[in-house]
Amino acid sequence: MSAHIVPTDGQEPAPVPAPGTLMVDTARANRIGEFRGLAGPYWSLRPLCGGQEWEAEPEHVRPADSIERLRAQNARCNARSRGEVL
């Protein structure tokens, strides 16, 4: 069973990703975050290297491609080596 957001503008519903999926928020300069769940009509994303979660409109969010995932994971490893992330 998969969850969907019901759009109000007649577009196809956006499938809700699994928690932990890396997503790109195109409305925030392609900011990459980990999908955490639903927050009303918004998707809750968390920065991979830590920080405050933010809410994004599903129509402005897409899955991260392989190079974006690699960059985000590398940034997290670097932050962890500096002691910034557990």
ZAVOKOL-256517 format. One record per residue (C-alpha): residue in one letter; x, y, z. Coordinates in steps of 0.001 Angstrom, whole numbers, plus 500000, padded with zeros to 6 digits. Example, Ala and Ser with C-alpha at 12.3 -4.5 7.8 and 13.67 -1.06 7.14 Angstrom:
BEGIN
a512300495500507800s513670498940507140
END
This chain:
BEGIN
m500000500000500000s501485503357499018a500422506755500285h499662509675498008i499151513389498404v495848514426496872p496507517503494723t493989520318494522d495078521518491073g494084518430489067q497610517017488715e498534513409489411p499114512664493111a502748512603494180p503796509272495686v505098509696499213p508709508476499457a509938506088502122p511394507739505244g515125508290504795t514939508823501028l517184511650499854m515140514332498146v515947517633496410d513875520721497245t513956522699493998a512212525685495628r515197526125497974a518116526228495544n518177522421495145r518696521825498848i519073518120499626g517332516589502594e516225513283503985f512479512666503799r511079512390507343g507334512269506842l504209514264506215a503401517581507865g499882518311506701p500039519047502960y503845519419503133w506753516992503206s509169517269506099l512849517144505092r515950517114507297p519452518164506266l521715515140505953c524502516816507934g522173517852510737g520208520986511311q516603522058511463e513966520225509467w511985522200506927e508696521706505162a508500521585501380e505630521528498931p505580518085497256e505425519591493750h508830521226494373v510522518042495596r512121515308493530p514296512291494347a518026512980494430d519908511491491497s522962509301492035i525543512132491928e523476514268494328r523199511325496744l526945510718496542r527747514402497207a525353514531500175q526730511324501687n530303512560501206a529431515874502902r527939513935505834c531071511777506153n533257514880506123a531088516581508771r531229513441510922s535037513338510665r535137516948511916g532879516014514845e529943518078513587v527627515063513197l527355511923515295
END
